[in-house]
Amino acid sequence: MKTGYSVRALCATFEVQRSGYLVWSKAPAGPREQSDAQLTEKIEAVYQKHQGRYGAPRIQIELAEQGATHGVKRIARLMKAARIRGFSI
């Protein structure tokens, strides 16, 4: 986290133990986070393949054809987080 505040000050403000924060920050990514990262890579590949023209619904259809069954809302959420946005002509 890059802010103007120290970890100690932030932990005091949010009433969190500093040691607990440090353990949490060094913990490996959970299964959902790992799955989201892998899916984001697939989304970016489809997006690039279609030169940025596909939005979440079309990307979801193409991924379903590849065997990956994910909801369009999840794909839209990951696209938003990765700042990927389809455009229309």
C-alpha atoms as an extended CHARMM CRD file, in Angstrom:
* protein
*
        89  EXT
         1         1  MET       CA              0.0000000000        0.0000000000        0.0000000000  PROA      1               0.0000000000
         2         2  LYS       CA              1.5380000000        3.2780000000       -1.0900000000  PROA      2               0.0000000000
         3         3  THR       CA              0.0740000000        6.0500000000        1.0250000000  PROA      3               0.0000000000
         4         4  GLY       CA              1.4920000000        8.8360000000        3.0760000000  PROA      4               0.0000000000
         5         5  TYR       CA              0.7110000000        6.9160000000        6.2660000000  PROA      5               0.0000000000
         6         6  SER       CA              2.7850000000        4.3740000000        8.1380000000  PROA      6               0.0000000000
         7         7  VAL       CA              1.5730000000        0.8390000000        8.7330000000  PROA      7               0.0000000000
         8         8  ARG       CA              1.6480000000        1.5510000000       12.4470000000  PROA      8               0.0000000000
         9         9  ALA       CA             -0.6390000000        4.5850000000       12.0880000000  PROA      9               0.0000000000
        10        10  LEU       CA             -3.0770000000        2.7510000000        9.8190000000  PROA      10              0.0000000000
        11        11  CYS       CA             -3.2700000000       -0.2460000000       12.1360000000  PROA      11              0.0000000000
        12        12  ALA       CA             -3.9410000000        2.0420000000       15.0900000000  PROA      12              0.0000000000
        13        13  THR       CA             -6.6660000000        3.8630000000       13.1790000000  PROA      13              0.0000000000
        14        14  PHE       CA             -8.4420000000        0.6560000000       12.1620000000  PROA      14              0.0000000000
        15        15  GLU       CA             -7.7670000000       -1.0230000000       15.5050000000  PROA      15              0.0000000000
        16        16  VAL       CA             -5.8530000000       -3.9060000000       13.9210000000  PROA      16              0.0000000000
        17        17  GLN       CA             -2.7940000000       -5.5600000000       15.4060000000  PROA      17              0.0000000000
        18        18  ARG       CA              0.3000000000       -4.7340000000       13.3480000000  PROA      18              0.0000000000
        19        19  SER       CA              1.5000000000       -8.3420000000       13.5340000000  PROA      19              0.0000000000
        20        20  GLY       CA             -1.8810000000       -9.5630000000       12.2450000000  PROA      20              0.0000000000
        21        21  TYR       CA             -1.7180000000       -7.1680000000        9.3100000000  PROA      21              0.0000000000
        22        22  LEU       CA              1.8040000000       -8.2970000000        8.4180000000  PROA      22              0.0000000000
        23        23  VAL       CA              0.7980000000      -11.9820000000        8.5150000000  PROA      23              0.0000000000
        24        24  TRP       CA             -2.2390000000      -11.2230000000        6.3320000000  PROA      24              0.0000000000
        25        25  SER       CA             -0.2090000000       -9.1920000000        3.8230000000  PROA      25              0.0000000000
        26        26  LYS       CA              2.3180000000      -12.0110000000        3.3350000000  PROA      26              0.0000000000
        27        27  ALA       CA             -0.2850000000      -14.7890000000        3.0380000000  PROA      27              0.0000000000
        28        28  PRO       CA             -0.5480000000      -16.5660000000       -0.3200000000  PROA      28              0.0000000000
        29        29  ALA       CA             -3.4800000000      -15.7910000000       -2.5710000000  PROA      29              0.0000000000
        30        30  GLY       CA             -6.6000000000      -17.8000000000       -1.8870000000  PROA      30              0.0000000000
        31        31  PRO       CA             -8.2140000000      -20.1430000000       -4.4120000000  PROA      31              0.0000000000
        32        32  ARG       CA            -10.7660000000      -17.5790000000       -5.6070000000  PROA      32              0.0000000000
        33        33  GLU       CA             -8.0700000000      -14.9450000000       -6.1300000000  PROA      33              0.0000000000
        34        34  GLN       CA             -5.9480000000      -17.4340000000       -8.0840000000  PROA      34              0.0000000000
        35        35  SER       CA             -8.9620000000      -18.4290000000      -10.1730000000  PROA      35              0.0000000000
        36        36  ASP       CA             -9.7520000000      -14.7720000000      -10.8670000000  PROA      36              0.0000000000
        37        37  ALA       CA             -6.1670000000      -14.1560000000      -12.0000000000  PROA      37              0.0000000000
        38        38  GLN       CA             -6.2810000000      -17.0940000000      -14.4120000000  PROA      38              0.0000000000
        39        39  LEU       CA             -9.6740000000      -16.0250000000      -15.7440000000  PROA      39              0.0000000000
        40        40  THR       CA             -8.4530000000      -12.4440000000      -16.2030000000  PROA      40              0.0000000000
        41        41  GLU       CA             -5.6240000000      -13.7430000000      -18.4010000000  PROA      41              0.0000000000
        42        42  LYS       CA             -8.1490000000      -15.6510000000      -20.5310000000  PROA      42              0.0000000000
        43        43  ILE       CA            -10.3620000000      -12.5580000000      -20.7520000000  PROA      43              0.0000000000
        44        44  GLU       CA             -7.4200000000      -10.4180000000      -21.8760000000  PROA      44              0.0000000000
        45        45  ALA       CA             -6.5050000000      -13.0070000000      -24.5400000000  PROA      45              0.0000000000
        46        46  VAL       CA            -10.0310000000      -12.9970000000      -25.9990000000  PROA      46              0.0000000000
        47        47  TYR       CA            -10.1760000000       -9.2070000000      -25.7630000000  PROA      47              0.0000000000
        48        48  GLN       CA             -6.8890000000       -8.8280000000      -27.6640000000  PROA      48              0.0000000000
        49        49  LYS       CA             -7.8970000000      -11.4650000000      -30.2260000000  PROA      49              0.0000000000
        50        50  HSD       CA            -10.9320000000       -9.3720000000      -31.1410000000  PROA      50              0.0000000000
        51        51  GLN       CA             -9.0310000000       -6.0680000000      -31.0220000000  PROA      51              0.0000000000
        52        52  GLY       CA            -10.9190000000       -4.6720000000      -28.0470000000  PROA      52              0.0000000000
        53        53  ARG       CA            -14.3520000000       -4.9740000000      -29.6110000000  PROA      53              0.0000000000
        54        54  TYR       CA            -15.7890000000       -7.6010000000      -27.2810000000  PROA      54              0.0000000000
        55        55  GLY       CA            -17.5130000000       -6.7850000000      -24.0280000000  PROA      55              0.0000000000
        56        56  ALA       CA            -18.3770000000       -9.1480000000      -21.1980000000  PROA      56              0.0000000000
        57        57  PRO       CA            -21.3140000000      -10.9430000000      -22.8960000000  PROA      57              0.0000000000
        58        58  ARG       CA            -19.3610000000      -11.8470000000      -26.0240000000  PROA      58              0.0000000000
        59        59  ILE       CA            -16.2640000000      -12.7850000000      -24.0390000000  PROA      59              0.0000000000
        60        60  GLN       CA            -18.4330000000      -15.0460000000      -21.8680000000  PROA      60              0.0000000000
        61        61  ILE       CA            -19.8010000000      -16.7850000000      -24.9740000000  PROA      61              0.0000000000
        62        62  GLU       CA            -16.3240000000      -17.3190000000      -26.4150000000  PROA      62              0.0000000000
        63        63  LEU       CA            -14.9640000000      -18.6600000000      -23.1280000000  PROA      63              0.0000000000
        64        64  ALA       CA            -17.9660000000      -21.0020000000      -22.8720000000  PROA      64              0.0000000000
        65        65  GLU       CA            -17.0980000000      -22.3400000000      -26.3270000000  PROA      65              0.0000000000
        66        66  GLN       CA            -13.6030000000      -23.0460000000      -24.9820000000  PROA      66              0.0000000000
        67        67  GLY       CA            -15.1170000000      -24.9560000000      -22.0540000000  PROA      67              0.0000000000
        68        68  ALA       CA            -14.8300000000      -22.2970000000      -19.3510000000  PROA      68              0.0000000000
        69        69  THR       CA            -18.2390000000      -21.7120000000      -17.7720000000  PROA      69              0.0000000000
        70        70  HSD       CA            -18.2650000000      -18.4170000000      -15.8980000000  PROA      70              0.0000000000
        71        71  GLY       CA            -21.0520000000      -15.9230000000      -15.3900000000  PROA      71              0.0000000000
        72        72  VAL       CA            -21.1610000000      -12.7230000000      -17.3620000000  PROA      72              0.0000000000
        73        73  LYS       CA            -21.2810000000      -10.6740000000      -14.1270000000  PROA      73              0.0000000000
        74        74  ARG       CA            -18.0300000000      -12.2240000000      -12.9040000000  PROA      74              0.0000000000
        75        75  ILE       CA            -16.3870000000      -11.5460000000      -16.2490000000  PROA      75              0.0000000000
        76        76  ALA       CA            -17.6570000000       -7.9500000000      -16.1950000000  PROA      76              0.0000000000
        77        77  ARG       CA            -16.3180000000       -7.4840000000      -12.6470000000  PROA      77              0.0000000000
        78        78  LEU       CA            -12.8780000000       -8.7880000000      -13.6220000000  PROA      78              0.0000000000
        79        79  MET       CA            -12.8390000000       -6.6680000000      -16.7760000000  PROA      79              0.0000000000
        80        80  LYS       CA            -13.6290000000       -3.5770000000      -14.7180000000  PROA      80              0.0000000000
        81        81  ALA       CA            -10.8960000000       -4.4150000000      -12.2110000000  PROA      81              0.0000000000
        82        82  ALA       CA             -8.3890000000       -4.8830000000      -15.0560000000  PROA      82              0.0000000000
        83        83  ARG       CA             -9.6100000000       -1.6930000000      -16.7840000000  PROA      83              0.0000000000
        84        84  ILE       CA            -10.6580000000       -3.6340000000      -19.8720000000  PROA      84              0.0000000000
        85        85  ARG       CA            -13.5520000000       -2.1280000000      -21.7480000000  PROA      85              0.0000000000
        86        86  GLY       CA            -15.0670000000       -3.1920000000      -25.0490000000  PROA      86              0.0000000000
        87        87  PHE       CA            -16.0560000000       -0.5310000000      -27.5030000000  PROA      87              0.0000000000
        88        88  SER       CA            -18.7710000000       -0.3500000000      -30.1150000000  PROA      88              0.0000000000
        89        89  ILE       CA            -18.5210000000        1.0870000000      -33.5640000000  PROA      89              0.0000000000
